[in-house]
Amino acid sequence: MTILEVKSLKKIYTTRFGGNQVQALSNVSFSVEQGEYVAIMGESGSGKTTLLNILAALDQPTSGQVLLDGQSLSGISEKELAAFRRKNLGFVFQEFNLLDTFSIRDNILLPLVLSNTSVSEMEKRLQPVVQQLGIASLLNKYPYEISGGQKQRTAVARAIITNPRLILADEPTGALDSRSTDDLLQVFQNINSMGQTILMVTHSTKAASHANRVLFIKDGEVFHQIYRGGCTNEQMYQKIANTLTILATGGDKK
């Protein structure tokens, strides 16, 4: 079942005084099936962040469409957008975006609080999530009291507690050390194996090697994509590295 459809996206930014136009996306089309784990890669300036912002309904395309479960994001009113994001999208950011004045428990529960979820339902959802992510003992601590890896696990817990249709992850391993990166990537694989759909933007070949499909963006378009098939993470890593070399040297897509 197709959960996300991206159709001929184009995004043109006009500079402050209208003197120049910058085309961030020129013709991006792809789809994501329910339960997929997709990574998006590309050099800085390739349009990855612009694409993610449009998928998150934080920005509007100049032309083209994004459909989530068949519903066009451009058809959602500004008034309804925040509620739509909370219900359908989970976000994991590079810098965690936790509130230091909130406990770990309150940070995780925040999307449910904003959705007026009952206390009993929040508690019912909280325990399985924190047990799964290994952070049950941290609930009464504050973000400044825990490690970077624990902060990112908290961010993942906050993202999945709403049972979102799609998780959007923006450089989720960018602020983590090697061990915490390995732990987080295992977490992503675990939640994906339980049916959670994940779309991750990353510069990290290692992070992308854990995905089942990798899309490469170049000059605002989908340049190439590779599928895991029967590859191990190590074999996937090599396939990604080879494609990035072609990207960097200006080769043609294969």
C-alpha angles and dihedrals in degrees: 000000000000111000101173129033123185113191125192096319117194125178124185121181121202116213119245097271095034094249099122138027124213119200106212096172124022109175116346119171129163141123135223124213123219109273095020124137108212129179124200118206137176142130121285109284094025093117101259096127092044089052092049092049090053092048088051090052089240091120135026124232120238087230138347132058143267116202123190111192087343094306117121112232090212089061093063116096121236088246092058099040099088092051090046091054093048092050100042110022134058119196131208115183134194092239094044094233093222122158110243093205091057124077119239088258092053093045091054094045096046097098090051092048090052089051091053092243114173119257092241092053091047092053091046091056097039102063100054091047097050092043090052092050096042096239101110091115092055100059096107095044126091128237093255089058098057137065127263092255091051090048090054092049087052089051090051090049090052089049097051101037091084091056090237124199090229137016115213112199121191112199090320094178096042096101097038134097121237097269094046089048091055091048093050094047089052089051090052091050090049096051091043090053087057091057103270114145113225131190112186130186111204146156090203117103088196093055093046091049089069093059124092094227133021124203118199118209120202127172091348097308139091101265099181143332134211131199128215097226105162095336123133118228088261093053091045089051091055093048090051092047091052092051092048089053090054089048093051095047094048096247125159121265117259 
